[in-house]
Amino acid sequence: MSSLTMSRAPLRISFFGGGTDYPEYFKEHGGAVLATAIDKFSYVTASTFWSKLFDYRIRVSYRQVELVKDTSEIEHVVYRACLDFLNIDGDIELHNVADLPSFSGLGSSSTFTVSLLQALHAFKGEIIKGIQLAYEAIHIERGILKENVGCQDQTTAAVGGFNVIEFKDEDDIKIHRVPISPDRVLELQSHLILVFTNITRRASDVVKSQLERVGKNKDTLKKMREMVDIGFNILTSSQPLTAFGELLHKAWESKRSLADDVSNQKINQMYELAREHGAIGGKLLGAGGGGFLLLFAPPERHNKIKSVFANEQIVDVAINAPGAEIIL
């Protein structure tokens, strides 16, 4: 066992196909997303804890600190589930910090699970990476914790990069790297703006109503899946990226139709304001209801759009970031 190790896993931006990454949909119809890891991360440190010197055996920290004698006493369900899954019952101290907050539409909850699992494996002297790490995280969240989550966030956090991710089963996921030049990546990146809506929400809560409507929404979800291939073709051809922004607008209109709580009046107003000041398209990231609004606009229009949202948090990101890794 290592005395100290640190892992990190990236958050993500999903452009197309969100909603088709739920087994409730893809096991029957097939699903895929076009998504990229970004240079914002969730970090976990795991270190040896000499419990005989104290009156507790496990210390975990996040927004709060828990000092417990047994994993069953841990209130944070993901810490508890991952420790039990890997049969770690004491003598460990765990800390989590992240570049961006939870419940913001960037896949932070699943990214934390991926980062934690990798740190715990490394702490035990084990190596796990790539898609196998994603499968473990999916098992924790969906199989053990019964969360209403899809399978794209864990996958992008684990493998990183810019991909079309194809979903056939919860343990049968195919990664197709998007074959574009570094210049094309930078061109796409230069069109993106992330604006925080100042609304946070649990994705699992928002998704519940969408999952109840999978049968009614299957035609819309099929169109959203087709947009993955269209978006891929735009990026990998010499087409102007304007077409990518226009497709994002169509995808957002489709996504809003999935359930009433995907958007709200404030988000719709922010989006229309951005469009009035030069944005071609965009979408709310994540399941909906809040979090970050992704806007797509030519670089020369960015200053005008950013001035409109001067009172909101705007975050600059780089895309095509590396997947989960041990950094210490």
C-alpha positions in Angstrom: 0.0 0.0 0.0 1.1 3.5 -0.8 1.5 6.1 2.0 0.1 8.9 -0.2 -1.3 9.0 -3.7 -3.3 11.5 -5.7 -5.6 11.0 -8.7 -7.4 13.3 -10.9 -10.2 12.9 -13.5 -11.6 15.5 -15.9 -15.0 17.0 -16.1 -16.7 17.0 -19.5 -18.7 18.8 -22.1 -21.3 16.8 -24.0 -22.3 18.2 -27.3 -24.8 15.7 -28.8 -26.6 12.5 -27.8 -27.1 13.2 -24.1 -30.1 11.2 -22.9 -29.3 8.2 -25.2 -26.6 7.1 -22.7 -29.1 5.7 -20.3 -29.5 1.9 -20.3 -33.3 2.4 -20.2 -32.9 3.7 -23.7 -29.8 2.3 -25.3 -30.3 -1.4 -24.4 -33.3 -1.3 -26.8 -32.4 1.4 -29.3 -28.6 1.9 -29.0 -27.1 5.2 -27.9 -24.1 7.4 -28.4 -22.7 10.8 -27.4 -20.2 13.2 -28.9 -18.3 14.6 -25.9 -15.0 15.9 -24.8 -13.0 16.0 -21.5 -12.1 19.5 -20.4 -9.1 20.8 -18.4 -11.1 21.1 -15.1 -10.6 18.2 -12.7 -11.8 16.4 -9.6 -8.8 15.4 -7.3 -8.7 12.7 -4.7 -5.8 12.1 -2.3 -5.5 8.8 -0.3 -3.0 8.4 2.5 -2.2 6.0 5.2 -3.8 6.8 8.5 -2.4 5.4 11.7 -5.7 4.7 13.5 -4.2 3.3 16.7 -3.1 6.9 17.5 -6.7 8.1 17.4 -10.3 7.1 18.3 -11.4 6.7 14.7 -10.1 4.6 11.8 -11.2 6.5 8.7 -11.1 10.2 7.8 -12.9 11.5 4.7 -13.2 15.1 3.7 -15.2 17.0 1.1 -17.5 19.9 2.0 -17.4 18.5 5.5 -15.1 16.1 7.4 -16.2 12.7 8.7 -14.2 10.8 11.4 -15.5 7.3 11.7 -14.6 3.9 13.1 -16.4 1.9 10.4 -17.4 2.4 6.8 -21.0 1.9 7.7 -20.9 5.2 9.7 -19.9 7.2 6.6 -22.7 9.6 5.5 -21.2 10.3 2.1 -22.6 7.4 0.1 -20.0 7.3 -2.7 -17.1 7.2 -0.2 -18.9 4.5 1.7 -19.7 2.4 -1.4 -16.3 2.6 -3.0 -14.5 1.7 0.3 -16.8 -1.3 0.7 -16.4 -2.3 -2.9 -12.6 -2.4 -2.6 -12.7 -4.0 0.9 -10.9 -1.1 2.6 -12.1 -0.9 6.2 -9.7 1.4 7.9 -6.3 3.1 8.2 -7.1 5.5 5.4 -7.5 9.3 5.0 -9.3 10.6 1.9 -9.6 14.2 0.6 -11.5 15.6 -2.4 -11.2 18.9 -4.1 -12.5 20.0 -7.5 -11.9 22.9 -9.9 -15.6 23.5 -10.3 -18.6 22.9 -8.1 -20.9 19.9 -8.0 -24.3 19.8 -9.6 -23.2 22.1 -12.4 -23.9 19.9 -15.5 -20.3 18.9 -16.1 -20.5 15.4 -14.8 -18.8 16.2 -11.5 -20.5 13.5 -9.5 -19.4 10.6 -11.8 -16.0 12.2 -12.2 -15.5 12.2 -8.4 -16.4 8.5 -8.4 -13.9 7.7 -11.1 -11.2 9.7 -9.4 -11.9 8.1 -6.0 -11.8 4.5 -7.4 -8.5 5.2 -9.1 -7.0 6.6 -6.0 -8.2 3.7 -3.9 -6.8 1.1 -6.3 -3.5 2.9 -6.3 -3.6 3.1 -2.5 -3.9 -0.7 -2.6 -1.0 -1.0 -5.1 -3.4 -1.8 -8.0 -3.5 -0.3 -11.5 -6.8 0.3 -13.2 -7.5 2.7 -16.0 -9.5 3.4 -19.1 -12.8 1.7 -19.8 -12.4 -0.7 -17.0 -12.4 2.2 -14.6 -15.5 3.5 -16.2 -17.3 0.2 -15.8 -16.5 0.1 -12.1 -17.8 3.6 -11.6 -21.0 2.8 -13.5 -21.5 -0.3 -11.3 -21.0 1.8 -8.2 -23.5 4.5 -9.2 -26.1 2.5 -11.0 -25.7 -1.0 -9.6 -25.0 -0.3 -5.9 -26.3 3.2 -5.3 -29.2 2.9 -7.7 -28.7 6.5 -9.0 -30.6 7.8 -12.0 -27.4 8.4 -14.0 -26.3 7.6 -17.5 -23.0 6.1 -18.6 -21.3 8.9 -20.5 -19.9 10.9 -17.6 -17.9 8.0 -16.0 -16.7 7.0 -19.5 -15.3 10.5 -20.5 -13.8 11.0 -17.0 -12.0 7.6 -17.3 -10.8 7.7 -20.9 -10.5 11.5 -21.5 -10.0 13.0 -25.0 -12.6 13.9 -27.6 -14.8 11.0 -28.6 -17.9 9.5 -30.0 -18.9 7.0 -27.2 -21.2 4.2 -28.3 -23.4 2.5 -25.7 -24.6 -1.1 -26.1 -24.7 -2.3 -22.5 -23.5 -1.1 -19.1 -20.3 -3.1 -19.7 -20.1 -2.9 -23.4 -19.1 0.7 -24.4 -17.1 1.5 -27.5 -14.8 4.6 -27.7 -14.2 6.2 -31.1 -11.7 9.0 -31.0 -12.6 12.0 -33.1 -9.8 12.2 -35.7 -9.3 15.9 -36.0 -6.2 18.1 -36.1 -4.9 20.1 -33.2 -5.8 23.2 -35.2 -9.4 22.1 -35.6 -9.6 21.4 -31.9 -8.4 24.9 -31.2 -10.8 26.4 -33.7 -13.7 24.6 -32.0 -12.5 25.6 -28.6 -12.3 29.3 -29.6 -16.1 29.3 -30.4 -17.1 28.0 -26.9 -18.3 30.0 -23.9 -19.4 28.5 -20.6 -21.7 30.7 -18.5 -22.9 29.6 -15.0 -26.7 29.9 -14.5 -26.3 30.1 -10.7 -28.7 27.2 -10.4 -27.4 23.9 -9.0 -29.4 20.7 -9.0 -28.9 17.0 -8.6 -28.9 15.4 -12.1 -30.5 12.3 -10.6 -33.5 14.3 -9.6 -33.9 15.9 -13.0 -33.4 12.7 -14.9 -36.2 10.8 -13.1 -38.9 12.5 -15.1 -37.0 12.0 -18.4 -36.6 8.3 -17.7 -40.4 8.0 -17.1 -40.9 9.4 -20.6 -38.4 7.3 -22.5 -41.2 5.5 -24.4 -42.9 8.8 -25.4 -39.6 10.5 -26.3 -38.0 7.6 -28.3 -38.4 9.4 -31.6 -36.8 12.6 -30.3 -34.0 10.6 -28.7 -33.4 8.8 -32.0 -33.0 12.2 -33.7 -30.6 13.3 -30.9 -28.6 10.2 -31.5 -28.4 11.0 -35.2 -27.0 14.4 -34.4 -23.9 12.7 -33.0 -23.0 11.4 -36.4 -23.9 14.7 -38.1 -21.7 16.6 -35.6 -18.9 14.2 -36.1 -19.1 14.7 -39.8 -19.0 18.5 -39.5 -15.9 18.3 -37.3 -14.0 15.9 -39.4 -14.7 17.6 -42.7 -13.8 21.0 -44.1 -17.3 22.4 -43.3 -17.4 25.7 -41.5 -18.0 25.3 -37.8 -21.1 27.5 -38.1 -22.9 24.3 -39.0 -21.8 22.8 -35.6 -23.3 25.8 -33.8 -26.6 25.5 -35.7 -26.8 21.8 -34.9 -26.3 22.6 -31.2 -29.3 24.9 -31.4 -31.4 22.1 -32.9 -30.2 19.7 -30.2 -31.1 22.1 -27.4 -34.6 22.5 -28.8 -35.0 18.7 -28.9 -33.6 18.3 -25.4 -36.0 20.9 -24.0 -38.9 18.9 -25.3 -37.9 15.8 -23.3 -39.4 17.0 -20.0 -40.7 20.2 -18.5 -37.9 20.5 -15.9 -35.1 20.4 -18.5 -35.2 24.2 -18.7 -36.9 27.1 -17.0 -37.7 30.7 -17.6 -34.3 32.1 -16.4 -32.3 29.6 -18.6 -34.4 30.3 -21.6 -34.0 34.0 -21.2 -30.2 33.7 -20.8 -30.1 31.6 -24.0 -32.2 34.0 -26.0 -30.1 36.9 -24.8 -26.9 35.2 -25.9 -28.5 34.5 -29.3 -29.5 38.1 -29.7 -25.9 39.2 -29.1 -24.2 36.8 -31.5 -24.4 33.2 -30.3 -25.3 30.8 -33.1 -26.4 28.0 -30.8 -25.7 26.3 -27.5 -27.3 24.1 -24.8 -27.6 23.6 -21.1 -24.9 21.0 -20.0 -25.9 17.9 -18.1 -29.4 16.6 -17.4 -31.0 20.1 -17.3 -32.6 22.3 -14.7 -29.4 24.4 -14.0 -25.6 24.3 -14.1 -23.5 25.7 -17.0 -24.9 27.1 -20.2 -22.6 26.3 -23.2 -22.7 28.9 -25.9 -21.3 28.6 -29.4 -20.3 31.9 -31.1 -17.6 33.2 -33.5 -14.7 34.5 -31.5 -15.2 38.1 -32.6 -18.6 38.1 -30.9 -17.3 36.8 -27.6 -16.6 40.1 -25.9 -20.2 41.3 -26.6 -21.7 38.1 -25.2 -19.5 38.1 -22.2 -20.4 41.8 -21.4 -24.0 40.8 -21.4 -23.2 38.2 -18.7 -20.8 40.3 -16.8 -22.5 39.5 -13.5 -22.3 35.7 -14.1 -19.4 33.4 -13.8 -17.8 32.7 -17.1 -15.3 29.9 -17.2 -12.6 29.4 -19.9 -11.9 25.8 -20.7 -9.6 23.7 -23.0 -11.1 20.6 -24.6 -9.6 17.2 -25.4 -8.1 16.9 -21.9 -6.5 13.7 -20.7 -8.5 11.0 -18.8 -8.2 9.8 -15.2 -4.6 9.4 -14.0 -2.4 9.1 -11.0 -0.5 12.3 -10.6 1.3 11.6 -7.3 
